[in-house]
């Protein structure tokens, strides 16, 4: 695939930073390289995802809106892995939950099999 962006992260326990790297290969044969040093994160998975986000931002700053990203650790955790864009209006349920979590003003994580009543009747195929 070209253009493509290969991404990797380097994380070690008891370190104050993690590292990230990218190799960006363009259709015209040109290659760009980049590295990132950032404050430590809780796990190698966090480091790779943060590096992927950094690489995506860099690619967009270069005005490229079509890119194939390649990375190792994130993919190795799943039998199948895919990222897709959905318009904001089709993502209103997750957005509502995110805003509610932010409004609490504290660090938290919660997953529940019960769907809050305000989200239960939402048709996932129609904008809310």
N, C-alpha and C positions, 0 to 999 in steps of 0.2 A: 504494500500500500504506500502511496505517496500522494500528497504530503503525509508524513507521519511524525509523531513525537514520542520518543521512548523516554520513560520516566522511571526513576528509582529513588529510594530513600535509604539513608543509613542511620540507624538508631541503636543506641546502646544504653543499658540501664546505668543509673548513677552518673549520667552525663548532663551537662547544663544545656546542651544544644543537640539538634539532629541536623543531618545534611540531606540535601536533595539535589538531583541532577537531571538534566534533560539533554537529549540529542534530537534536534529538529531537522529532518531531511525533507527538502522541498522538491517539487516536481522538476524544477530546472537544474537539479543536481547540487545546488548549494546546501551547505550544512551549517547549522548554528548550534552552539553548545551553551549551557548555562548551569550554574550551581547556586544553591541556596543554603544558607546557614540560618537556623531559626531557633527560638526558644524551645526547650524540651517539651515533648508531648507524652501522654501516658503509655503509648505502645507503638510498636512498629507499624501497625495498621493505621494509626492516626498519622504517623509521619508520612506514610506513602500517600494517604488521601490528601494531606496538606500539600505535599509536593505536586500531586496531580492538579489541585486547584490553582497552585502557583503557576504551573505550566500552562494551564488553560487561560489564565489571565494574561500571561506573556504572549501567547499565540494571538489572542484577541487584540492586544495592543499593537501587534504587527499587522493588523487588519486582515487576518485569515479567519474566515468563519466556517471553513470546512477542514477538518483535521481528523486523522486516525490516531488515537492514543494507545500506546502499548505499555503495559506495566506488569509486574510479576506477582507481587505478594497479594494484592487485592483479588486477583483472578484465581489464585491457587486455593483460596478458601471456599470456592463455590464450584459445583459441577457445571453450572451455566451462569454467566454473568453478562448483564446488559444494562446500559444507561440510555435513557430516552428523555427527550424533551416533551413536556405537555404544557399547554398554555395555562397561565395563571388561573383563568376562570374555570378550568377543569380540575384544578387542584385546591379548591376552596376548603375542603374538609381538613386536609393536612395543614393548610395555612391557618385555619381557625384554631386547631390544636397548638400549633407553634406560637401563635399570638397569646393564647391562654397561658402557656408555659412561661413565656417571657414576662407576662404581666405579674406573675408570682414573685419575680425578683429574687429567686433563689436557684441554686444549682440542684437539679433533680433529673430523674429518669423514671419513666413509668410506662409500662405496656399492660394492656388489659384486654381480655376477651369480650368484655362488655362495651358496647358502643354507646357513647353519651347520647341522650335522647335528641339533642339538637342535630345530630349527624345521622341518626338511624334511618330516616326516610329519604336521604339524599340519593338521587339517581346518578350513578357515576358516569353515565353517558350524556348527561345534559349539564350545561353550566348552571351554577347556583348564583 
